[in-house]
Amino acid sequence: MLVIQVLGPTRLWRDGREIDLGPAGRRAVLGLLVLAGGRPLLGSRIVDVLWGEQAPPSATNVIQTHVKHLRRLLEPDRRAHTPSAVLPFAGGGYALRLPAGAVDLDRFRDLLAAAAEADRRGDPQDVAARLADALDMWQGAPFADVPALAGHPMVRSLLDERRAAVARYADVMLALGSGDRALPLLREEAAAHPLDEAVHARLILAHHAVGRRAEALTAYDVARRHLAEELGVGPGPDLVAAYLRVLDDEAPAPPVDPLVGTALTAPPVNQLPAEAAGFTGRETELSALDELVRENGTAVRIGVVCGTAGVGKTTLAVQWAHRTRDRFPDGQLHLDLRGYDPRRPVSARTALGHLLESLGVPAAGIPTDLDRRAARYRAETAGRSLLILLDNAASVDQVRPLIPGTGAATVLITSRDSLAGLVALHGARRLTLDLLSAPEALALLRSLVGVRVDREPEAAAALARLCARLPLALRVAAELAAFRPAEPLAGLVSELADRQRRLRLLDPGGDVRAAVRVVFSWSYRQLPAEAARLFRHLGLHPGPSFDGDAAAALAAMARTDVATHLELLARKHLVRAEPPGRYVMHDLLRAYAAELAAADDPAGALDRLHAHLLGTAAAAMDRLHPADRAHRPAVARAQSFPDATAARAWLDAELPGLVATAATGLEHGRPQFTTDLAATLYRHLEGGGYTHAEALHGYALEAARHSGDPARLGVALTNVGAVHRLLGRYELAETHLSEAVAVLNRCGYQLGAARALSNLGIVYERLGRDDAAAHQRAALAAYRRAGDRYGEASTLVNLGNANTRPGHLDEAYDQLLRAAALFREAGAAVGAATALTNLGDVCTSLGRHDEAAGHLSAASDIFRTAGHAYGEAVALTNLGRVHGTRGDHARAIGDLTMAIRILRSIGHRYGEASALNILGDVLTAVGRTTEAVARHAAALSIATATGDHDEQEHAHEGIARAQRDTVRAIGG
């Protein structure tokens, strides 16, 4: 019986007795034959491994000699000149043919396969047993006594197999509560691979699982030092997550800061649209939806309301959602997926972004790819009693990623499609919404028209039939009747019937389709010419809603005339008014209106809309940021806003429509509009609204790449890079900004290149790069050569920030003081506040606390007045640090808590990490060390994700300080 061991020193056993294999060369040949796994191995290949290019002329003879000796050892009873059965000549080479189980490597791999099969069966005990047996077979490094094979690719691969087996074994042991059994293996792996963060993370968790918290923290510190000393980097997400697990289990953070009295979490959200007036009937369907909620079980409850267009799916869903709001204490989300919008349905990725934002996830915490967004969404909805109303879905693929992963939530979906995949694979309950019954249709007409329905029951019934008992058609027809109060219903029925017959001849699409079109068309024909023209043009608006000024631009009408026409259209249910001063259209009406507008020069209408929106946005920005006007595109301004409040209100209300309209610039060959709009709005979106900023600047970058204009491309790249910087995505920011610098330098746009350089310098500062200040100095020189005082001031702020370190504080102070003065000369209040904020930070470091508090208080007031959320949060953060240093801890905690709330709401991760660390320092100072550790841990998690080395170090130092204070307090 032969046994060969290679998982350690190479050894051969026959009938229980070890056989001496001879010299290292012979062991190497045997090892290569074992690695070949029974496949023929050419002699030339053996020569290459053993000698490479230094092979002697006798190499082939040496190999043949080794094979001859191996055959004697493996088959001592084989007769001379008899072919070898164990080591035959095959395929132009040699092959090792041994019985199953003779080689320990084969048995190791068989056990791994058995463990994988047990894993598929869901039997963790068997997985653990198989892996333990497999790992017990190892007696050291494979082929430990054969130096020639140490670097062989198959040997390295074998070591990787063992490392994966150790990792899986450790995971299973931790899950089974037996982490102590994995500790020896993990210690060995961690010592052998000091830079392998995954194995160190498992070692930390194993120590923690058996109650060795001190050893767990020490293991983390050892790994962190190795990474810093060998690679110059901080610990990655896996290692930090293990560390935070140890901290969290020891010291969970309370959700409320007692000195402040307000929670950092947002209240439950309610996004449900208003209920439809005059809703009647549908009691059976409402009861069916009630049954959906009453179902118990672990799966998410999913309801699908499907049916033809205009049958009232959304109205029913919204009505039911309002009736059952109390059953969903964690909130009610609503999202129109615009599944049947021919222009741009909402993608699953975009929908997840909106839902995550609605759930309070900051923009920086929203991953960029679909799968990671879906995973974050499932994590955010886990265990929360939510109602999620997904309106107007087009397909299963559009909604499947939007289904939460736990059973606490209820999802209600409306669609013209049956969404059979959700029913078959996700257990959704489908409610097919039919036309209103005859009594229900009459009841709806009665609620809208009044007693005339009872006076003319036959005509009313005929009117309901002509409208195919569709709620949308009935509402429009009811308005026709109300418009002619003195005329009998029978006259309206006669005209509609005649119109329907003629329309059906042209469009034999069935009763329902014909009913909708005939009612719309008849109502449209009753409009005055100018109101009809306005209606047609409204179908071209790409946004979810619009105001009177946008409507006037589309139709080239006077604002006063448009107001009158919109009132008429709203009365006739052709648009719906949404206070204050905005309007929406049902998608069927929008499609019908756009179809009619095909002959009205739609391209010209969109150009007018683009000019109006761009000009108005520029006017709003002039009011909010007058000093920055020269840095925005030169476009024709609309009428100015009376004050900053009005400008900000217009931007906030119009922003979704502005983003949607920017997309049409791409679709209709107007890239200049898209790039100009994004550049115009940059400063407004810089202070918050990063989800809209990311979408808008993304469209602008796509448009710029199609425009062929390198200057536009460079600006778009700079803006996209700046948004990534604000969101803490430093690698993406560096990529875009580096490209921007190259593009702008090539085309000679020096001021644009200076701005890109300055932004790149900020990124390098965050990443701890030594050349951060050099980039700022280069940008500063460019601005000074051009005489651009605003750009000079902005770069001085960035340069001052880069110099905020020991030995350079006086220089930073002078730079920031000069920046504030330049901004004031230019009338840039927000710029001056930015300089003052950073000046206050420098004064704090210089020990000038009274001066610091004065600068920061002034900056906070300016930012708050300007509605600049990010600036206010940074000023409050620095003010909190000053108050903490001065011993006014209550005010410090108040300022910092407010700053964190603002930063979290706008998704500014760098700022949040900084504020959390400072809050941790203050909490440690007042003896609240448990909460301090939690705040530093949260900062560490953010800083690790963004790659911010400074805040990582601050967090580590803060945690260590808080823990030392805790130990001293206990000892005292």
N, C-alpha and C positions, 0 to 999 in steps of 0.2 A: 504494500500500500504506500503510494507516494503522496507526500504533502510538501508544498512549496510555500514559503513565507517571504513576502516582500514588503509588508507593512511594518517596516523596521529594518533590521539587518537582513540580508538575503540568506535564507537557510533552506536546506533540503533534508527531508526526513523520509526514511524508507523503513516500513514495518516498525515504527516507533523508535528508530535509531537515527541520530543525526549523521549525515554524510558530509565530509569536508569537500567543499566545492572547488577548492584550489585558489589560484590567483585572482586578483581583482578583475582582470580582463575577462576571465571565464564567467565570473559573476555578472559582469556587465552584459555579456552575450545572453545569458539566461534571463536577465532582467528585461532586455529588449524583446525577447521571444514571449515572455509573460505579458508585456504591455501590448504586444500585437494581438493577443486574445485569440490565438489559434489561426490567425491569417498568415499566409506566407510572408516571410520577411527576407528581402533580397540581401545577399552578402554585401553588395556595394553600400546598402543603407547602413548596415552595421559598421562598415569601415568609416563612413562619413561621421557617425555619432562618436566613435572611439578616437578618431584621429583628425577628422576634418581635412583641411588642405595639407596637413603635415603627415599624411599616411605614408608609411615606408613601402618600398616595392614588394615586401613580403607580406603585406597586410592581408591579402586574400588567403595566403597559406596559413597565417596565424589564426584567422577565423575558422578555417576548416579544421585546424587542430583542436581549437576550443570545442567545436561541435562534436568532434570525434570523442573527446573526453566526456562531454556531457552525455552522449549516448551511452557510454559505458556506465556512468553513474546512475542514469535513469533506468537502464535495462541491462543489469549485470548478467542476466541469464540468456541474453540474445546471442545466437550463434554467429560466428564470423561470416561475413558476406551475405547475411540475411538482412533485408531492408528493415529499417527502424520503423516501429509502429508509433512510438512516442515522439520522435524528433525526425520525421521523414523529410526528404528533399521534395519540395512541392512548389509549383508555379515559378520556377527559376530561383527559388530561395529555400528557406527552412521554415517549418511550422511546428509549433509545440502542441501536441494533441494529448491532452490529459483527461482523465475521468472528471465528471462534474464534481465540484467541491474540493478538488485537489489543491487549488491555489487560493490563499486567503483573500486575495484581491477580488476574485470571483464571488466568494462567499460574502464579502463586504457589500458588493453591489447587489447581490441577491437580497440581502437583508434590507438595503435601502429601498428596493422595489417593493418588498413586503410591507415596509413602513408606509410607503406611499399608498399602497392598496388599503391598508388599515385606515389611513387618513381619509380616503374616499368613502369608506364605510362609516366614518364618524366614530372610530374606536380609539380615543386618545391613549388609553392604557396599553393597547397593543402597539400603537405607534411608539410609545416610550420604550417598551420592552425590546422591540426590533432595533431601534436606534441604539439603545444601550449595548445590545449584543454586537452590533456592527462596530461601534466605537471601541469596545473592549478588545477587538482584534488588533488594534494598533499597538505596536511595541516601540514606536519612535518614528522618526522621519522615514518615508519609504525609500528602500534601497540605501539605507544609512551608511553601508560600508562600500558603496560603489560611487565614488566622486564623479565619475564620468557621466552619470545619469542625473546629477543634482539639478541641472538646469534644463533638462529635457522637457519639451512642452507637455508631454503626456504625464510626466511626474508633477509638473505644476498644476495641471488640470486635476490630477488625483488629490493634491492638497486642497484644492478648491472644493472638491466633493466632500472632503472631511470637514472643512470649515462650515459648509452648508449644513452638514449633518449635525454638527455641534450646535449651530444656531437653531435648527429645528428642534433638537432635543431640549435645549434650554427653554424655548418657547412653550413646548408641551409641558415640561416640568413646572414652569411658572404657572401655567394655566391649571395644572392639577394640584397646586399648592405644595409642590415638592422642590422648591428652588434650591434647597441645600444639596440635592443630588447633582445638580448641574454646576455648582460652584467650582469644584476642582478643575473641570474641563474649561470653564470660562476664565479662571485665573491663568491657566496654561496658555490659552489662546490670547488673552490680553497681554501677557508678557511677551509672547512671540510676535505680536502685531500691535505695537504701541500706538500706531496711527489709524487703526481700524475702529472707527467710531461706533459701528454697529455692535461689535463684540464688547466694547467697553460699556455701551448702553445696557446690554444684557447683564453684564457683571454688576452694574449698579442696581438694576432691578432685582437680581438674585440676592444680593446682600440685603436689600430693603425687604424682600419677601420673608427673610428669616429673622427679621428684627435687628439687623446690624446696620443701623442708620449711619453711625459714624463711619463705618467702613465704606458704605455707599457714597457718602459725601467725599471721602478721601479718594475713592476710585475716580470720581468725577474730576477732582482737582488734579490728580495725576495725569489723566487723559488730556485735560485742558492745557496743562503745562507742556506736555509733549507736542501738542498741535501748535502751540505758540512758538516753542523753541525750534522745532524742526521745519515747520511749514509757514510760520508767521501768520496763522489764521486762528480764528476762534472756533469753538465747538459748533457743529452743525445741528440741524433740527432734531435728529434722532437722539443725540447725546443730551441736548438740552431738555428734550421731552422727558427722558428718564430722570434727569436731575429735578425737574419741576414736579414729577410724580412723587419723589421723595419729600420735597418741600410741602407740596399740597396735602399729602396724607398726614403730615405732622402738624401743619398750621393752616387750616382752611381760612380763607378771608371772609369776614362778614359782608353781606351785600350792602350795608349802609354804614356810612361814616357818622358815628354818633355826634361829633362836634358840628357836623354840617346838617344832618337830619334829612338828607335827600339821597335816594338811591341813584346809582350810576346807570341802572338799566332803564330802558325806555318803557313807557306805558304800552298796554296792548293797542294794536293798530286797528282802525276800522276804516276800510276803504270802499265800503259798499256804495254803489250809486243810489240816487234817490229812487223811491218807489214810483211806479207809473200811476198817474191819476186815473180814477175810474176803473181800477182792476176789478174784474168780476169773474165768477166761475172758477173752473180748474180745481174744484175741491178734491176730486179723486186724485189728481196728479199731486196736489199738495200733501195729501195723506200718504201717497206712495213715497214721497221724499221724506216725510216724517219717519216712515218705517226704516229708511236707510240709516238714520241717526240712532234709532233704537236698537239696531243690530249690535250684538256684543261679539267680541273676538279680538284677536291680536293683529289682524290685518287692517290696513288703512281702508276706511270706507270711501268708496268711489261711486259717484252717481253720474250718469251720462244722460243729459236731456238732449235728444236729437229730434230733428224734424225739418221740414222745408223752410226756406227763407221766409221771414215775416210771420211765422206761425206763433211767435210770442215766447220763444225759448228763454231769451234773456229776461224778459219781463217776469216770467214765472220764477226763474232762478233767483232774481233779485228780491221778489216778493217773499219767497220762502226764506231766503237768507235773513231778511229783516225780522220775520216772524220767529226765527230760531236763534237770534243773536246771543241770547243768554246761555245757550248750550255751549258756546265757544268762548270761554272767559279769556283765553290767550290771544284773541284777535280774529279779525275777518279780513282776508286779503282778496283783492279783485284785480284781475288783469285781462284786458282785451287783447287777445292774440292776433286779431285782425287776419284770421286764417283765409278769408276770401277776398282780401284786398289785393287786387292785381298788381299793385305797385311794390309793396314791401311787407309781406306778413312778418310777424315777430318770430324770430328764430328761437329755438329752445335755449340756446346759449344766452341770448339777450333777455329772454323771459326770466331765466334763473337770476340774472344780474338784478333785474327789477325786484323780484321776489326777495332776494337776499337783502337788498337795500331796505325794502319795506319791513323786514324782520330786524332791522337795526344793525346789520353788518356793515361796517364802514367800507367805502369803496376799495381801500387798500387791502382789505381782508377778503375780497372777492377774487377768486382765482381767474386766470385768463382763459383756460381751456374748458370745454364742455364737461368732461368727466369729473374734473376736480371741482367745478362749480356744483355739479349734481351731488357730489359727496358732501360738500360743505352745506348744501341745502338740506340734505337728509340729517346732517348733524344738528343744524339749527332748528329743524322742526321736530326732532326726536322728543317724545314725551309731552309735546305741547298740544293743548286742545284748541286747534285752529280750524276755521272754515276757510277753504281756498277755492274761490270761484274763478274758474278759467273760462272765459267767454270767447265764443267764436273760434273754436279750434278747428283746424283743417284736417289733421291726421293724427294717428297714434304716435308717430315719431315726434310730432311737435309737443305732445303733452307727456309722453312717458317719462322723460327726465324730471318732470315737475311733480311727480308723485312722491310724497314723503315715504320714509322707510319704516315708520312705526304706526301703531294703531290708534294713536290719540287724535289724529287729524281726520277731517272729512274733506274730500275734494269733490266739487260739483263742476261738471264740464258741460258746456253747451256747444253743439256742433250740428251742421247739416249732414255730417257723415255719421254712420252708425258706430264707428270706432270699435269694430268687432274685436280687434286685438286686445283692447283693455278688458273686455268682457271675458274673453277666452283665457287670457294669461294673467290678469290681475284681479279677477273676480268682481269687476265693476257691475253695478246694476243699471240696466238701461231702461230709460223711460222715453218711449217714442211719443212725442207730442203731436196729436192729431189736430185737425181743424177744430175750431170751437163747435160745440153742438148747436143746433138751431136755437134752443132756449138761451144758451150762453151768448150767442151772437146777438140775439135780440136784447138781452140784458145789457150788453156792452153798448149797443146803439142807444138804448134808453138812457143810460147814464150820460151819454155824450150829446144826444139830440133832445131828449126830454119826452113830453107827452105826445108829440107827433107820431111816435112809434105806436102808441096805443090807439090813436085816432085812425091810423092807416096800417093795420096789422098785415094785410096782404102785401102792400108795397114795401113795408119794412122787411118782411120775410124775403121778398124778391131781392131787395137791396143786399141783404146778408148773403143770399145765394150768389149774386153777381160778384161780390167781394170774396167768394169762395170761403166765407167764414174765417178769413185771415184777420187777426187783430190789427196788424199794421194797415191793411187795406180798409178795414172798417173804420179806423180812426180818421184816415184821410177822407173817406167818403162822408163820414159824419160831419166833417168840417165843411164839405161842399154843401150839405143840407143846411147847416147852420148859416152859411153865407147867403142863402136864399130862403129866409124864414117864411116868406109869404107864399112860396110855391109848394104845392103838394109833393110829397115824396114820390108819388107815381110819375111825375114829370121827370124827376132825376133818374128814376129807374129806367124809364123809356130811353133817355139819352145815353145812359151807360150801356144798356143792352145793345143799342145800335152800334155804339163805338166798339164794344167787345166783339160783336160779330165781324166787323170789318178788320179788327186787329188780329183775330184768330185766323183769318184767311191769309194774312201776311206772316203770321208767326204761330204755326200749329204746335205750340209747346205744351199743351195741356191746360186744364182749367185753372190750376193754381197760378202758373206762370202768366197766363193771359189775364187773370184777375188782377194781379199786382200791376202789370203794365197798363192795363186799361184804366185802373183807378188813378195811378200816377199821371198817366197821360191826360186824362180828362181834367184832373185837378190842375195840371200844368197849363192846359189850354185856357183855363179860366183866369190865369194870372194876367195882369197888365204887362205890356211888352217889356218894360224895363225890369219889372220884378222877375219875369221869365228869364231874361238875359242874365240877371244876377244869379238865379237858381242854377242855370247851366254852368256858369263859371265857378260856382262854389264846389261843384263836383271835381274840380281840378286841384283843390287845395290838398296838399299831401299830409298835413298835420292832423292830430286827433281833434283839434278844436281851432277856432279862429275868432277874431274880433271884427268889429265893423270896419276898421281901417284896412285890414287885410282884404276883406270882401270888396271894399271900394277900389283897392288897387287891382284886384283880379278883373273886375268888370269895368274898370276905367270910369267910375261914377263918382259923383260928389258924395261926401260923407253923410250929409243930411238926407239925401235921397236914399242912400243905402239903409240908413236907420229905419226909414219908413217901410222899405221893401222887406227888410229882415223881420220886422214886426208882423207883416202880413204873412210871410213864409212860416213863421213860428205858429201863428194862429191856424194855419192850414196844415200843421203837422208835417211840413216839408223840411223844416229844421227844428231843432230843440234848443231853447234858450237855457243857458247855464250861467247864472249870476256869478260874478259881476261882469256883465257885458260880453260874454263869450257864447259861442254857438257850436253845436255838433250836428252831424247828419248821420242817419241810419245808413249802414253800408249799402243796402239796396237802393236807397234814394241817391247816395253818392254815385254809385255805378250808373244809375239811370241818367243823372245830371251830366256826368262826364261823357256818356254816349251822345247826348244831345249837343254837347259843347264841341264835338269833333269838327264842326263846320265854322266855329267861332275863333279861329286862329289861337288854339291852345298854347302854342309856343310863345306867342306875344303876351298872353295872359300871365304865363309863368314868369316871363321876363319882368313884367310889371310888379308881380308879387316879390320876386327876388330883389328888385330895386327898392321897393318899399321896406322890406324887412332889413336889408343891409343898411339903408339910409337911417331907419329908425334905430337900429342897434347902434350905429355909429353915434347918433345924437344922444342916446342913453349913455354911452360910454364917455362922450364929451362932458356930460353933466356929472358923471360919477368920478371920472379920472381925467380931468382937463389937461393936466400937465403931460399926459402920455399920448396926446393926440398925434404928434408928429411921428410916433412909432407905430401908428396904425395905418392901414391902407387909406389912400386918398380916394374917398367915394363921396358922391353927392349926399349931403345930410338932409334928413327930413326935418320937419318943424321941431324945435327944441322942446324939452320937457320943462315944466315949471319949476321942479325941484328934484333933488336926489331921490326922495321917496317915490315919486311917480316913475322915475326912470327905472328904479330897482323893481318896482311892482310890475312894470311892463316886461322886463327881462325875465322875471321869475315865472310870470304867466305864459309867456311866449316860448320859453326855452324848449319844451318838447317839440313844438312846431318848427322852431328854428333848426333843430337837429334833423327833423324829418325833411325839411326843405333843402338842407344842405345835401342830403342824399339825392334829391332830384337834380341837383346841379351835375352830379356824376352821370345820371341816367339820361339827361337831355343835352349832354355836350356843353355844359356851362361850368367848366372846372374853375374859372376865375371867381365866380360867385362863391363857390364852396370854400376856396382858399381864403378869399377876402373876409368872408363871414367868420371863419375860425380865427383868423388873425385879429379881427376886430374885437371878438369876445374874449380873447385870451386873458386879459387882466381881470375881467369879471369872474371867470371860472377859476382863476388862480386862487381865489379866496374861499373856495368850496365848490360843491356841485361837480365832483370829479367824475362821476358816472357819465354825465352829459359831456364833460370835457373830453373824456376818453373817446366817446363815440364821434363827437364833432371833429376833433383833430385827426381821428382815424380816417374819416371821410376826406378831410383836407389833404392828408398825405397821399391817399389814393388818387385824388384829383390832381395833385401836384405832379405825381409821377406820370400822369397822362398828358399834362399840359406842355411838357417839353421846355418849361421855364426853370432853369436851375436855381434862380433866386427864390422863386416860390417853393421849390422843393426843399431848399435849405431852411427856409422859415418854418415850413410844415414839420420837417424833421426835428427842428429845435423845439417846437411846441409839443410834439408828441414826447420827445425826450424829457422835457420839463414836467409834463404830467406824470410820467413814470417816476421821475425823481420825487415829486410830491407824494406819490403813493408808496414810496419806499422800494420801488423796483429798480435798484441801482444798476444791475447788469443791463437790463433793457435800456435804461436811461443812457448809460455809457455808450451802448451800441448806436443809438439814434443820434446822440449828440456828437459823437466822433465822426459819423458820416456827415452830419450837418456842417461841421467845421471844414471838412475836406471839400464838400460841394460849394460852400460859400466862398472859400478861398480861391477855388478854381475859377469861379465866375466873377471874382473881384468885388463882391459885396462885403466890404470890410466891416461895416457896422453890424450886419447880420452875423458875420463870423465872430465878432467880439461878443455878441449876446450868447451865441452858442458856446464859446470858450468859457464865458463866465458861468453858465449853467453847468458845464462839464467840470469846472473847478469846484462847484458845490458838491457834485457827486463824488469827486475824488476826496474832498474833505470828509464826507460821510464814510467813505471806505478806508480812511486812514492813509491815503496816498501822500507821499512827500511832495509831489509836484502840484498840489492843489493851489497854493499861493502863486506859483509861477503862471498858471493859467489866468488867474485873476489879474495879475500884473500886465500880462499881454493884452487882455481885454481893456484894461484901464488905459493903456497907452493908445490903443486904437480909438477909443472914445475921445481922448484928449486931442489927438491929431485932427479929429473931425469936428471938434468944438461942441460935442454933444454933452451938455451939462447933465441932462437927465440920465443918460447912460453912464456917465462918469460917477454920478451919485450912487446909482444902483450897484456898480461894480465896487465902489468904495465900501459899501455895506458888506458885500461878499468877501472882500479882502480883509475887512476888519474882523469878520467872523473867523476866517482862516487863521488870523493872528491872535485869536483869543486863547492864548496858551502862555505858560510861564516864560518870562523873558521878552515877550512881545506885546504885553498888555498896554503899555504906554503908546506904542505905535497903533494898536487897534483903536485906542481911545481917540487919538487924533484923526484917524481915518473916518470913524463913525461920526465924530463931531462935524467934520467937514461935509460928510454926506448929508447930514440933517440940514445944514445951512444951505447946501445946493438945492435940496428938495424944496425948502421953504421959498427960495428965490424963484423956483419954477412953479410955485403954487401947487405942488404935489403933496397934499396933506398925508395921504396914505404912505407915500415914500418916506416922508419925514418921520412918521410914526414907526415905520420899520427900522429906521436908523436909531431912533430913540430907544426902541425895545432892545436892540443889541447893545447900545451904549449903556443902558441900565445893567445889562449882564456883565459888561466889562467893569463898570463901577463897583459892582458887587465883589468881583474878584480882586479889585484894588482896595477893598475895604471902605469905599465911600458909600455907605449904605443909605444915608439920607438923600444924597444926590441920585443914587440909583432909583430909590422909591419915587422921587419926583419925575424922572424921565419915564418910568414905566407907567405911572398913573396917567400921565399926559397921553402916552401912546395908547393905553387901553381905552381912554375916552374917545380919541380920534377914530380908532378902529370900530368901536361900537357905533358911533354916529354914522360911519361910512358903511356899516353892515358888512365889514370885512371879518368874517368869522375866524379865519386862521390867524390873522394878525392879533385879534383880541385874545385868542387862546394863548399865543406865544407870550404876549405881554403879561397876561395873568400868571403864566407859568413862572416867568422870571420874577414877577412881583411876589409870588408865593415863596420863592427862594429867599428873597430879601427879608420878608416877614419872618421866615424861619430862622434866618441868621440873627435877626434882631431879637429873637425870643418871643415874638408874637405868633405863637403856634396856631391858635384858633383861626386867625385871619389867613395864615399861610395855608392851612388845610382847606379853608373855604375857597380861596383863589385857585388852588391846584385842582380841587374837585370840579369846579366849574370849567377850568381849562380842559381837563380830561374829557368831560362830557361833550364839549364843543369839538375837540379834536377827533373824538370817536365818531361823532355824528357826520363829520365831513370826510373821514377816512384818512386823516394825516397821521401815518404810523410813526414816523420819526418823532414828531411832536408829542404824540401820546406816550411813547417810550420814555422820552426825556421827562415829561411831567410826572409819570408814574415813579420814576427813580427819585425825583426830588421829593415827591410826596412820601416815598418810603423813608428818605432821610429824616423828614420832619417827624414822621410817626415814630421812628426810632428815638428821636430826641425826647419825645414825651413819654417814652416807655411802652408804646403800643407796638412791641416788636413782632408779635404774631401778624398783625396787619401789615407791618413794614415789609416782612419777608414776602407776603403775598403780592404786594405792589411791585417790589423788585423782581419777583418771579415773572409777573405779567410783562414787565418791561423787557426782561431777558428773552422771553418768548418772541416778542415783537422784533427786538433788535437782532436776534438770531435769524429770523425769517428775512429781514431786510439786509443783513450783512453789515450792520452798523457796529463797528468795533468799539467806539467810545462808549456807547450806551450799554454794550455787553459788559465791558469792564466796570462801568458804574454799577450795574446790577449785581455783579459778582461781589464787588467790594461792599455794597450795601447789604447784601444777604449775610456776608461774613460778619459785618459790624453788628447787625441786628442779633445774630445768633450769639456772638460774644457777649453782648449786653444781656441777653436772656440768661446765659450761664452765670454771669456775675450776679444778676438779680437773685437767682436761685441759691447761689453760694452764699450771698449776703443774708 
